[in-house]
Amino acid sequence: MGLLVDGIWRDDWYKTADNGGAFKREDAKLRNWVTADGSAGSTGKAGFKAESGRYHLYVSLACPWAHRTLIFRQLKSLQSHIDVSVVSSDMIEHGWTFDPNTGSSGDNLYQSEYMHQIYTKNDSAYTGRVTVPVLWDKNTQQIVSNESADIIRMFNSAFNDITGNTLDFYPAELRKEIDAINAFVYPNINNGVYRCGFATTQQAYKEAYDSLFVALDKIEEILANNKYLVGDLQTEADWRLFTTLIRFDAVYFGHFKCNQRQIDSYPNISNYVRSLYQVAGVAETTNMQHIKRHYYFSHTMINPTQVIPEGPKQDFLAPHNRG
Ligand SMILES: N[C@@H](CCC(=O)N[C@@H](CS)C(=O)NCC(=O)O)C(=O)O
């Protein structure tokens, strides 16, 4: 694991010493938007018009942030319009790679060896972490965005005229509520599990752990009265939470020490996870082999033996009670 400094790869673990042992995620830096007419989005520059076949998605099947984008590609019928390269499950000294021996599809555009080469193709002097997902513009050969929260919103609406799929997971009248729940779920749960796992002091870990389980109790309560996080309508908030929940019992509970309770022990949340998993197209975006191998094998400072646990036994196709 590492980062680019002035375009040069440097193998380096996260620095937590400056933050009292707490993990702070770097903000995504490349924030342009694909729009229906090519006008600029809320950040970045104009020039990225929605067109079939023009854009390429670089993802990891292990990564919860990349997983969101794969789910939206399915839900919004974008499979034949946006193609995909999958990185290896392992992220070690060269960061994400395209090694086909460890589960990568290869770089389907440029046959690169490493994901950092995609970042330096975009900017030869790039400084920052080399993260997935990345949305790439094949026409102008540059990165449109490396922020999953933005990419799913582009997928939600920019390509509607091309696909004819007008499902809306961020409807105008619910935006305030969706934004509010996202602002709660992101620090406490999505990033909360990482804040537990990557903490390097007892105190930083405990703070993250406490807020994570308070937040999960709150979600359990919301789901007692609502089918989805925001009432009866499935929205982006549900999918943003789903990709963390589906990884929780297999990875975060043990590897990241999020072990007060398993998701399986929350009646409402566990049924909700199964209901989302069973939405058409979602199961095929979920790859537990990549998920387990990535975390247990790549984070050698947490799991130096790189031994991957066999369990738990899980059946996300079991019936659920969410209607
Ligand atoms: N804000 C980004 C975060 C993406 C992210 O951190 N991805 C992880 C994989 S789960 C990554 O690539 N990490 C590599 C690193 O931090 O060096 C997003 O949501 O798109």
The ligand as an SDF file (V2000), in Angstrom:
LIG
                    3D

 20 19  0  0  0  0  0  0  0  0999 V2000
  -13.5370    8.7100   -1.3580 N   0  0  0  0  0  0  0  0  0  0  0  0
  -13.2110    7.5680   -2.0970 C   0  0  0  0  0  0  0  0  0  0  0  0
  -12.5090    6.5270   -1.2580 C   0  0  0  0  0  0  0  0  0  0  0  0
  -12.0540    5.3680   -2.0570 C   0  0  0  0  0  0  0  0  0  0  0  0
  -11.0580    4.4800   -1.2960 C   0  0  0  0  0  0  0  0  0  0  0  0
  -10.5020    4.8870   -0.2690 O   0  0  0  0  0  0  0  0  0  0  0  0
  -10.8170    3.2770   -1.8060 N   0  0  0  0  0  0  0  0  0  0  0  0
   -9.8720    2.3610   -1.1650 C   0  0  0  0  0  0  0  0  0  0  0  0
  -10.2510    0.9300   -1.3850 C   0  0  0  0  0  0  0  0  0  0  0  0
  -11.5720    0.3770   -0.3790 S   0  0  0  0  0  0  0  0  0  0  0  0
   -8.5290    2.5150   -1.7910 C   0  0  0  0  0  0  0  0  0  0  0  0
   -8.4010    2.4580   -2.9990 O   0  0  0  0  0  0  0  0  0  0  0  0
   -7.5070    2.6810   -0.9720 N   0  0  0  0  0  0  0  0  0  0  0  0
   -6.1330    2.7650   -1.3810 C   0  0  0  0  0  0  0  0  0  0  0  0
   -5.3470    3.7060   -0.5160 C   0  0  0  0  0  0  0  0  0  0  0  0
   -5.9130    4.3480    0.3620 O   0  0  0  0  0  0  0  0  0  0  0  0
   -4.1620    3.7830   -0.7400 O   0  0  0  0  0  0  0  0  0  0  0  0
  -14.4880    7.0260   -2.7150 C   0  0  0  0  0  0  0  0  0  0  0  0
  -15.4790    6.8300   -2.0050 O   0  0  0  0  0  0  0  0  0  0  0  0
  -14.4960    6.8200   -3.9150 O   0  0  0  0  0  0  0  0  0  0  0  0
  1  2  1  0
  2  3  1  0
  2 18  1  0
  3  4  1  0
  4  5  1  0
  5  6  2  0
  5  7  1  0
  7  8  1  0
  8  9  1  0
  8 11  1  0
  9 10  1  0
 11 12  2  0
 11 13  1  0
 13 14  1  0
 14 15  1  0
 15 16  2  0
 15 17  1  0
 18 19  2  0
 18 20  1  0
M  END
$$$$
